[in-house]
Amino acid sequence: MKSIYSIFIYLLLLSSCANIVAPTGGEKDTDSPEILNKTIFEKEGITSIDFTFNEYIQLNKWEEYFYISPPIEKRIKKKIKGKTLTLTFEDTLAKNTTYNIALNNCIKDNNEGNILDTLNYILSTSDKIDSLTLSGKLQDAYTLNVVENAWIMLFEENRADSIIFKEKPNYIAKTNKNGDFHFPNLNSKNYTIVSLTDFDFIYNEEEKIAFLSAVVNAERDSFISLLSFDPIIVMDSIIKDSTIIEVDSTVTDSLVIEEVQYGNLTVISTENKQCIFQLFQNEKVISEFTFIEQPFLLTNITPGKFQIKYIADSNKDGKWTTGSWEKRAQAEQVINYPSEITIRSNWDLELEWELK
């Protein structure tokens, strides 16, 4: 009996051990790496910078996000050892120049892949640091959606337009996921500002471009709004849905065709120029109305929920016109109504909208 009892106790112990749950390891790490120290040193005329973080790191889409402004000729060597990123400059850095080394979204931690979205380092090759700043936002000229990861370039005012896309810009920045850009290291000179959406500083066909006709100066300007456009876009290619009711004359009176009850929309505004209104559903143009002047009465609209867009038809051709770098012409102004509107059957809606 004693041996049987011992075996029974042993089996209970095994059963208990099998039900033990291993520790979960605590909460998931959601913090991006934090920089602890930055060290700059020179050896045989070559400049290097060590960035030391609070945890082990790895690179994240380096070629897509990393840049240095002003740009330099040779690529910067990068090396990660444990918690330290080392950048080595093979180029001789220009004298009396303030550089912005942009590491935004370039670093993530080893374990969870948490990305460090903002990290800039200012490096000056003189006792003076250029610290004037210029910020802004880039949006698509037609949709007004933000444009991310686009180049924003500054060219000195005296550089000819014909060589702007043949030489490197004086300063560069990139837009983030919200379309925002920032120059933290500018001087007090005048600059031409241009944006391109492709990977390099050269304009390519079907690439979107943005620019200002006037020069910018960081002493005078603090925030710049840019609208990018495709110079060769053809707006006639936009597909517009329409409601078509076909009547078959051979059908007898036993078939009754239901009549659609439309709604109307009146836009009340102090604006009284030739313009276009477009009604959208799921980013597709459903209806379009062109007016030479007020009243802005949009009639026979199929009931439903819509977004509404205003286009200032400046050249009076009855469609949205894109811009031109060669003619230094901006795309026609677009304004989106901030909220959705509802058109009801056999109902007139009045919408007060200050169009400026």
HUKA-V385032 format. One record per helix or strand of 3 or more residues. SS is the DSSP state (@ for helix, = for strand). FROM is the first residue (numbers start at 1). LEN is the number of residues. If there is no record, write none. Layout:
ss: [SS | SS]
from: [FROM | FROM]
len: [LEN | LEN]
//
This chain:
ss: [@ | = | = | = | @ | = | = | = | = | = | = | = | = | @ | = | = | = | = | = | @ | = | = | = | = | = | = | = | =]
from: [2 | 35 | 46 | 57 | 62 | 67 | 76 | 84 | 98 | 107 | 120 | 132 | 151 | 161 | 171 | 180 | 190 | 208 | 223 | 235 | 263 | 275 | 284 | 296 | 304 | 334 | 341 | 348]
len: [17 | 9 | 8 | 3 | 4 | 3 | 6 | 6 | 5 | 3 | 5 | 9 | 6 | 3 | 4 | 7 | 7 | 4 | 8 | 3 | 6 | 7 | 8 | 6 | 9 | 3 | 3 | 5]
//
